[in-house]
Amino acid sequence: MKKLNDAFATLYGGDNIVKITELRYIPRWAVIILDLLIIVASILFSNLFIEKLHVRSNFPDFGIQGSVLLIVINIVFMFVFKTYAGIIRHSTFFDFFKIILSSGSTLIVALICNYGIESFLQRPLYLYPSLFLFFLISVSSMFFFRMITKQFFNLLLDLKGGAKKIRVAVVGVGDASVSLARAIMHNPNYPYMLECFITKRSDSNKATLLGRNIYNSDRLFAHINLLEKIDAVLIIKEIMSKQEVEEWMTLALDNGLKVLKAPTVSKMRDADLVGGIRQLQIEDLLNRRPIKIENLDVIKRHSEKNILVTGGAGSIGSEIVRQVAQFSPSLIVVLDQAESPLYELELELLERFPDQKFKFVLADISNSYRLEKIFESYEFSMVYHAAAYKHVPLIEENPHEAIFVNILGTRNLATLAKKYNVNRFVMVSTDKAVNPTNVMGASKRVAELFVQSLQKLEGNKTKFITTRFGNVLGSNGSVIPHFRKQIEKGGPVTITHPDIIRYFMTIPEACELVLQAGTMGAGGEIYVFDMGEPVKILDLARRMIKLSGFKPDEDIKIKFIGLRPGEKLYEELLSDDATTVPTHHEKIMISKDPTIDFAEVELLCKKIIKSAVRRDKVQVVRILKTIVPEFKSNNSEFEALDNENTNAKNEI
C-alpha cells in the first residue's frame, strides 16, 4: 500500500509525475478489494433503482441476508475465474470475458437459490429484475474500472515520454496490420505511438480504425500538415511483394520519413511483437523468397554419413556446416586454416548442436600430406569444397597465392576424393570464373576445369559437381557491410564506377543450392543459379544512405574511385560459348561449358604450380591465360599479356 501512496504522492508533485509509471502493477489484493467495493455499490444501486420505481417488496426481512449471500457467491467465482489475476494496465477482451463468466455464474447461482427459496418459503429472496440489474451494473463497472486504469497509465506514459516516441503510420488495413497496430497500442512501454493507418485504397478516407484515421497514400503524402504528424512508416514485409516494399520505401524516404518493418507474421502471436520492430535494412530489399529444396534427398545423402567441409569457418562454409548438422550425419569434419574464426565456430556449433559429433581441423589445403592423413582417418561420403581466396584486388597483387589455394588446393582435395572413393565432391565456384578479367576468377575457372576432367577418368567412382553463383549478402568483405561502416563514419561512400552492377543472394540461399547440387546429376555438371535481376551498386548506396536517415550527396557524399585491378562492370553466370540445360528445379540450371582432358589440364596445372613456387607472377598469369583463353585482364598490369602471341601455349 505504501507503494501506491508514494506513487500517487509523486503524481501530484509535478516534477516527479513519471514515478507512478515505474509501479509494476496494482497488487492483486487491491484489485480484489476494489472489485468487492464495486459489487457492494452495484447491489446498492440496483436496490435503489428498484426502490425509486416504487416496486412493492413482500420480503423486506431478507434484504441484508440476500446481499451477503450475493457477495459471497461473487467472491467464490472471482477466485474460480481469477478475475483479479490480470495486470490492469494491460487489460484486454479476455479479461472482460472472465468478468462476464464470473458475474454470469453468480447470476445463475443466485437465480437457482432464489427459485429454491421461493419454492420452500413461498416468497423469493430477490426480485428477479433486481438480479439482472445487478449483473449489468457490476459487469459494466468492473470493466470500466479496468479501462479507466489502463488509460490512466497510458496517459502517464505519454506524458513521460511522448516527445521521445516515434509516431508511426501502419501500412494496410488487413488483419495483420490491425494486429500490429493493436499490439502497439497495448504496449505503451515501447517507443512507438500509433498515429494512423495508410493504404493505397481510396474508399477508406473518412473511416477510422481502432480510433485512428485511415489515409489514402496519395492524400497523405500530398499534405505537409498531415506528414508533420508522422515520423515513420511501419510495414509488414512478409505480406507484401518486393515491388510493394520498394514503393512504400520510396514514398517514405522521399518525404523524409523513416521506414520500419514489423516481425514476420508467424511471430505476431508472440508476446514481444512490438519489441521486434526494426528499421528496414537494404538486405530486406535484396532478399528473395527462399528456394524450395527437396529435403528428403538431401537428408538421405547426409544422414549417418561422414562429411568434410573445407573453408568451414568462412561465410559459405560455416552455413553449409550449420545446414548439414540438421540432417544428423555421423561426423562433420570442419577444415580451415583461419585459427580464430575456426575456434569461434567451434564454440557456436558445440552449443547449438550438442548431440552432433564434430571434428575441427586446422590445416592448409595446399598441403597434400596433411590432407591425405585426414582422408585416411575418415571415410567421407560427401566433400564440400568452399575454401578459396576470393578478394580480387589482393589476388591480382599476389597471383601465386591463388594458385596455391584455388588450384593446388582444389587439385589435392579432388584427387584424394577420387582416390578414397568419396561418393560426391561438391565445389563452390563463383560467377567471376565466367569470362574472367582477373586472376582470382581465372584461377577458379581452372579449378572448375580440373574437377570436371576427373569425372571421365577410368575407374572413377566419385561424382564431381560444381556450383556457381554471385555475391552473397553479409559475407566477409562484401559491399553492404563496407558501405554501412562508411555511412556510420559520416562518409564518403566509395564506389568504383557509377555503372557497376552485381547479382546478390543470401548466404542460406547459396548453401541450399550447394546442398541440392550434391543430390543432383551424374557428375561433371556445373550448376548455375537464377540470380534474378542485377543490382546497380550506385542505387544500392543511395538506398542505404536514405534508409540510414541521411540525404545522398548532401549529408553523405558518394565518391567514385575507379575500377580496381581486375574488376569489371558486370558479372556473368554463363560464358559466351556455354549453353544451359534446365533441371527439375526452376531456379537451377546446368551450364554446358567447354572442358579439357585430364592429361592436358594436369600438365598445365603442374607447370603453373611450379611458376607459383618460383613467385614468377608474370609466368603464372601467362599460363592462366593459356588454360583459360577467355581470360582478358582488365585495369591490370597483366593486360600486356593479352597482346602476346596467341601461340604462347606451344612455347610453354
N, C-alpha and C positions, 0 to 999 in steps of 0.2 A: 504493500500500500504506500510505503514511503516513496517508491519509485514513481508511482502515479502522482503523488503530491508534488514531488520535486519537478516532475515533468511539466505539470500544469503551472507550477510556480514560474518556471522558466519561460513558459508561453507568454505570460503577462509581463515578463521582464523586458521585452522588446528586443534587445541585442542578442539574447540567447534563445530565440524562437526555435532554433534548429534542434535543441537538445531533446525535445519530445520525440523527434523522428528517430532518435537513437534507441528509444524504447522498443524492444524486440516484439513484444505482443502484450495484449491485456491478459492478465492471469486468468486461468480457467475458473477459479473460484469467483472472480469478479464477474465473469460472463454469466455464471450460474445465478449469482445474486441479482444481477440486472434483469435476467430473464424472469426470475421469480417476481421481482417488482412489477415487471410488465404483465405477468399473469394476474397478480393481485389487482392491478389497475384495470385490466381487461374485465375481471369479474365485477368490479365496482361500476365501471362504465356501462356494462351490459345490463346490470340490475337497475342503474339509474335511468337508462334509456327506457327499460320496460316500465319503470315507475312513472316516468313522465308521460307515458302513453295511458296512464291510469288503468292498467290491467289489474283486475282484481285477483289477488292471490289467496288461495284457500289453504296454504300450508306455511304461514309465516314462521312457525316454530323451527323449521328445518333450515333456515337461511344460513346460519353460521356453520352448521354441520355440513351442509351441501358445499359451501365454499371451501372448507378444509379438505373435504374429500376430493374436490376438483383439483386443488393444488397438489395433493399427494399423488393423484393419478398422473398429473403433468410431470412431476418430478421423476416418477418411475420411468416414463417414456423419454424424458430428456436424457436419462442415463442409458437407456436402451439404445437410442439412436445417436447418442453423443453429439447433441446439437451444440454443445459448449466447446467441442474439441478443435474446431477450425480457428485459424488466425483471422480475426475480424477484418483487418485491413485488406485481406486477400479473399474476401467472401465472393463466392460465385453462385451460379444457379444450383449447383449441387448442394450448397449449404441451405438454400431456400427449400430444396426438395426434402432435406432432412427435417426442417422445421414443419413442413406440411405433414410428413409421416408421423412425427411426434404428436402434433396437435390433432391430426386426424384420428390417430389411435386413441388419444384422450377423449375425443368426441364420441367415438364408437363405444368405448367402455362406459362413459357417462350415460349414454342413451340406454345401454343394456341395464345398467344399475337403476336408472330411472324407471324403466319399464318393469323391472323386478320388484322394486319397492312399491310402485303403483299397484301392481297385481297383488302384493302381500298386504299392504296397509290401506289400500283403496284410495290413496292420494299420492301424487308424484313428489319426487324430491326437488325437481326443477321444472320450470316452464320450458317446453321444447324450443320456442323461439329464442329464449334466453341462452340456451346452449349453443345454438347456431350463431347467434350474435357474438357470443364469447369467442367462438372459434375464429370468426372473421377478424375480430379486433386483435386477438392475441397473435395470430399469424402475421397480419399486416404490421403490427407494432414491432415484433421481433426482427422481421426482415428489414423494416425501415430503420431500426436501430443499427443494424449491421451496415446498411448502405450509407447512413449518415457518418458512421465511424470511418468507413473506408474513404469517403470523400473528404473527410476532415484531415486524415493523414496524407492523402494525395495533395490536398491544398497546401499543407505544411511543406511537403517535399518540393512542390512547385515554388513556394516562397524561398525555400532553402537553396535550390539550385536551378531555378527556372532559366536564369540567364545563361547557365552553362549547358543547358540541354540542347541537343540537336533536333530541330524541328523537321520532321520527315513527312514526305508525301508518299504514301504506299501506292505502287503501281498496280492497277487492276482492282476489280470488284468481285472477283470469284471467291470460292470457298477458301482457297489457300491464302489469298490476300486478306480476307476478313479475319481468318485465324491469326495471321501475323499481326494485324492491327489490334486485335483484342488482346493479344499477348503483350504488346507494348503498353496498352492502357492498364493492364493488370500488374505490370512490373515497373512501378514508378522509380525504383531504386536505380534503374539503368539510365544512361544519359540520352534517352530518346523521348521525344514528345510527338504524339500523332497529331499532325496538323490538318491533313485532308487526304482524300483519295484522288488519284489521277488516272484517266483512262482515255483510250482512243475513241471510245463510243461518244456519240453526240446526244443520246437520249436520256442522259442522267444529269444534265446541267443543274436542274433545280432540285435534285434529290439529295438526301443525306443518308449516311450510313454510320452507325454507331455514334450518332450525334455530330458527325463531321461532314463537311461539304464534299461533293464529288465534282471534280472539274474535268472538262474536256482538255486534252493536252494543248490543242491549238489556242484555246481561250486562256489557259493558264500562262503559257509562255509568251503570250501577246500582251499581257498586262503586268507592268512593272510592280504595281501596288500589291498584286497577288504573289508575285515572285519574292517580294521582300519578306513575306511571312514564312518562307521555306528556306531551310539550309541544305537539305539533301533529298534525293530521290531514292527510295528503297525498292529494290526489285527482288523477285524470286527467280533466280536464273534457271532453275531446273524445269520450270513450266513455260519457258519462253524458247523460241528458236534463236539461233545465233544472230540472225538478222534483226530480230526484235530487241535483243540485248544491245546491239550496236546502235540501233535507232534511239533507244531511250538514253543510252550513254551520251550520244552526240547531242541530243536535245538538252540534257542536263549540263554537260560541260560547257556547251556554247553559251549557256545562260548563267554561268558562274556557280552552279550547284554541285555539291558532292554526289557521288554515286555509291550507294551502299548495297550490299547483297545479303539476303537472309540465308540461313542454313537450308539444306536440302529439305524437300517436302517430307521425307521419311523421318527427319529429326523434329518435325513440328509437334510430335507427340511427347517430346522430351520436355522436362521442366525448365531447362535453361535455353529456351528458344531465342529469347531476346539477347541473351549473352553471346549467342553465336553470330550476331550481325557483324559483318566486317566490311571494310572498304573494298570496292571492286578492284581486282588486280588485272594486269594485262594478260596473265595466264588464263583468266576466265573467258577472255575473248578469243584466245587461240585454241583453247581446249575444244576437242570434238567429242561426240558421243562415243563411248567405249566400243571396241570391236567385240563381237560375239565369238568366243573361242569354243571349239568343240572340246571341252574339258575332259570328256571320257577318254579320248585317245591320248591326251596329254598325261592324264593320271596313269594310264597303263604303261606309258614309256618311262615313268619315273618312280612309281610305287615299288618299294623294296629293291631299288637299284642303287648302284654306286655312281655318283655324279661328280664330274670335275668342272669347275668354273674358273677360268683364268681371268685375270683382271677383276677378281671378285670384290675388290674394295672400291672400284670405280662406280660411276653413276649407273651404267647399264649392268655391269657385272653384279653389283650388290642387289639390284632389283631382281635380277634373274634368280639369285640365291633365295631371296625372300619368297618369290612365287613358287619356286621348286620345293621349298621347305613345306609348303602346304599339301604336297602330294605324298608325304610320308616315305621318302626314299630311305634306303638303309644307311647311306652315308653321303654327305656333301663335303667334298674337298674344295676349300676356298683358297685359291692361289693368287698371290700378288707380291710385288716387290716393294710396295709402299708400306713401311712398317707401321706408322701411326694410324693411317686410315684402316689398315687391316685389324689392328688391335681394337679400335673403336667399333668396327663392325662386329668383331667377336663378342664384345660386351653386349651389344644390341641384340644379336641373334640368340645368344645363350639365355637372355632374359625373355625374349619374345617367343622362342621355340624351345622350352626347357626339355621336351621329350625327344627332340631331334638330335641325331648324332652328327657333329661337325668335326672337320679337321682343318685347321688353319695353317697354311704352308707359306712361309716367306721364301720366295725363290724368284730367279730371273729366267724367263722362258728362253733366253738365248743360250742358256747353259744346258746342253742336251744330256750331260751325265746326271745332273741333278733331276731333270725331268724323268729320265729313264727309271731311276730309283722309285719315283712316285708311281709310275705306271706299273712297275713290277709289284709294288706293295698292294695295289688296289685294282681289282678287275672292273674297270669303268665300263658302264653301259652307254653313258652319254658324256660327251665333252662339249662344253660351251666355251668357245674361244672369244673372249671380249677384251683381252689385253692388247693394247695398241697405243702408239704415240699418235696424237690427233691434232696438235696445235700447228697450224700451217706455217706461220712466220718462224717459229722456233725450229721446226724441221727443215725449213728452207735454209737456215743458217747452219744446221747440223745434219746434213743428209745421211751421213754414215749411221747415226743413231736410229733412223727409220729403218735402215737395212737390218740392223741387229735385232730390233724388236718386231717390226711389222713383217719382215720377210723371213729372216733366220728363225725367229721365234715361232712363226706360223709353220715353217718347214719342219722344225723339230717336233712340234705338237702333232701335226698331221701325219708325219712319218711314224711316230710312236703309236698313234691311234690305229694306223693300218697294221703295224707290227703286232700289237696286242689285241687285235680283233675287237676294237671298240665298235659297238653297234652303230652309233651315229655321231658324227662330228659336225657341229654347227658353228660356223664362223660369222662373227658380226663384222660387216663391212660398212662402207659409207658411200653416200652419193658423190663424194669428191673423187671416187675412183672412176667415175664416168667422165670421159674426155678430160682427163686431169690437166690442170695448169700449174701444179705444184708437186713437190717431191713426196709429200705425205700421201696425196691422192694416188700418185703413180705407184708408190710402194704398196698401198692397199690393193691396187689392181693386180700387181704381181702376185700378191698373196692369194687373191681370188683364182688367178690362172694356175698357180701351183696346186691349190686344193682341188680344183676341178680335174687337173691332169691325173691325180691319184685314183680317181674313180674308175678309170678304164684299165688300170693295171691288172695283169693276170694274177689271179689268186686273191684279189682284194675282196674283203667281206664287209668293209666299213662303208656306210653311206655318208658321203661328204656333201654338206649343204651350206650354202652361203645366203645370208640375209643382207639386204642393202636398203638403207633408209637415210633420211636427212637429219637435221638438227633436232635435238631433244630439249624440251623446256626444263630449266633448272639444273642442267648438267654443269660440271665444274668448268668454269671459263666461258660459259655461253654468254650471249649478248645481253640477255634480260637481267641477270644479276649484275653485270657490268654497268648497264645503264642505270639501274636502281642505285648503285653506290655513287655514281656521278651526280644523280639528282639529289641524293641526300647531302652531298657536299656543296650543293648550290650550283653545279655545272662547271664548265660546259659539258654537254653530252656530245661525245665524239663519234662521228660516222665516217666510214672510209669514202663513201661515194653516194650522192643523192639518189642514184638509180639502182642501188644494190638491192637484191631480193633474196629471200631464203624460204625454204619449207620448214615447218615446225610440227612436232608431235610430242606427246607426253612420254615420259620415261616408262610408265606402266604399259602404255600402248606398244612401245617399241619392244618391250620384253615379252608381251603376249604374242607379238609377231614371231619373235625368236623361238618361243616355246612351240608355237603352232608349226613353224617351219621344221622343227625337229620331228614332227609326226607325218610330214607330207613327202610325197615323191619317192623316187627310187634311188636318189643320189645324183650328184653332179649338177643340180639345179642352182640357179641364183634367183632368189625370191625378192621381188621388189614390192614396195608398199604404196598404195594410193595415198599420197601425202596431202591431197586436197589442193586448195588454192595457195599460191605463193604469197608471202607477206613482204611488202616493201618496208625495209628497215627504217627509212625516214618516217613513214607513217606510224610505225611501231614506237619510235622515240617520241613523237609528238603526243601520241595517246598516253604513253606512260607519264609524260610531264603533266598533261591535263589531269590524269587520274590522281596525281600527287598534289593537286590543288594549285598548280602554277600555270603560267601562260608561256607557251613556247616562244622563243626569240625575245621575250621581254624579261620574265623572271629567270628563266633558264635558257641560256644560249645553246644553239646547235652549231657545232663546228665540224667541217669536212676536212679530213686529214689525208685523203688519198688512199688508194688501194694498197694494201700491204703486199710484201713479196709473195708471189704465188697465188694471190687471191683473185677470184673472178666475180663478175657482177651477179651471176646466177648459177645455181647448181642444177644438175640433171640426174635423173634416175636411170635413163637409158642412153647408150652410146648411139652414134649415128647409124652404125651398121647392125644394130641389135633389133630383134623382133620380140614381141611379147606373146605369151600363151596364157589364157585365163585359167584359174583354178576353181575349185568348188567354193572358195571364199571370194566374195565380190571385191574385197579390198586388197587381195593378194594376187600378184601375177608372177609368172616365170619369165625371166629375161633370157633370151637366146643370144648370148654373146659369142664372139669368136673364141676358140680355145687353142691351146698349144700342146703338143705332145709332151709327155713327161720327160723324155730324154733331153729334149731341147730346153725346156724351162729349167730342168735340174742343172744342166750345164751352165746356163746363163746365171742362175742363182749362185752357183759356186763362184763364178767369176766376180759377180757384184759383191759377194761377201768378202772375197779377198781384197778387193779395192777398198771396201769399207774398213777392213782391218788396217790397211795402209793409210787411212784417213785421206785418200785421194778423192775428194768430193766431186771434182770435175768428171773423173772417170766413172764414179758411181752414177752420176746423173746421165752420163752418156750411155751407159749400159741400160739404165732405166728406160731411156727413150728408144733403145733398140727393142727391148721386150714389149714396151707399150708404145707403138708407133703414133697413137693419137695424143700422146703426152706433149703438149706445147706450153712451154713456160710463159708465164705472164707476170710482167712487172718484176722480173727476177734477173739476177746476174747470169742465169743459165740460158737466157734467150738466145745467146750467140750460138749455142749448140744446135739449135733448130735449123741453122743455116748450113750446117756441115753436110758433107757428102751423104746422100741417102744410102750409100753402100757401106756405111760405118759398121754394119753388122758383120760384114765379111772381114773387116780389119781387126775385129776384137779377137 
